[in-house]
């Protein structure tokens, strides 16, 4: 579960709100339909863990995105007007 949800958040972290909702609902539903979890308490626990693991992947994605944007912004084009 952990690697799958981390990867899900890492790959789709650009759309972080949707990614968190789908991760928090999709994983427990998958477990529910495969009869791995049976009670609502287990469903909520699986949803919480899925949301947490997805959030870590999203955080890594967003951090890398901000880092690349900052580096691109700091690289300024040469000023041709000054010549």
C-alpha positions in Angstrom: 0.0 0.0 0.0 2.6 2.5 1.0 4.7 2.4 -2.2 1.6 2.5 -4.4 0.1 5.5 -2.7 3.4 7.3 -2.5 3.9 6.8 -6.3 0.3 7.9 -6.9 0.9 11.1 -5.1 4.3 11.6 -6.7 3.0 11.2 -10.2 -0.3 13.0 -9.9 0.8 15.6 -7.3 0.3 18.5 -9.7 -3.5 18.2 -9.1 -3.0 17.7 -5.4 -6.6 18.2 -4.2 -8.1 15.7 -6.6 -5.2 13.4 -5.9 -5.7 13.4 -2.2 -9.5 12.7 -2.5 -9.0 9.9 -5.0 -6.3 8.4 -3.0 -8.2 8.6 0.3 -11.3 7.0 -1.3 -9.9 4.8 -4.0 -7.6 2.6 -1.9 -10.1 1.7 0.8 -12.8 1.0 -1.9 -10.3 -1.3 -3.6 -9.7 -3.1 -0.3 -13.4 -3.2 0.4 -14.4 -4.7 -3.0 -11.6 -7.3 -2.6 -13.0 -8.3 0.9 -9.8 -7.4 2.6 -11.5 -5.0 5.0 -15.0 -5.6 6.2 -15.9 -3.0 8.8 -16.5 0.8 8.6 -13.7 1.3 11.1 -11.2 -0.6 8.9 -12.4 1.5 6.0 -11.8 4.7 7.8 -8.4 3.5 9.0 -7.4 2.5 5.4 -8.7 5.9 4.1 -6.6 7.8 6.7 -3.4 5.8 5.9 -4.0 6.2 2.2 -4.5 9.9 2.5 -1.4 10.2 4.6 0.8 8.2 2.2 -0.6 10.1 -0.8 0.0 13.4 0.9 3.7 12.5 1.3 4.0 11.8 -2.4 2.2 15.0 -3.2 4.5 16.9 -0.9 7.5 15.6 -2.7 6.0 16.4 -6.1 5.1 20.0 -5.0 8.5 20.5 -3.4 10.3 19.5 -6.6 7.9 21.6 -8.7 8.6 24.7 -6.6 12.4 24.0 -6.7 12.4 23.8 -10.5 10.2 27.0 -10.8 12.6 28.9 -8.5 15.6 27.8 -10.4 14.0 28.7 -13.7 13.0 32.1 -12.4 16.6 32.8 -11.1 18.0 32.1 -14.5 17.5 35.4 -16.2 17.9 36.0 -19.9 20.6 38.4 -21.0 19.6 42.0 -21.2 19.8 43.0 -24.8 18.5 46.5 -24.2 21.6 47.5 -22.2 23.9 46.9 -25.2 
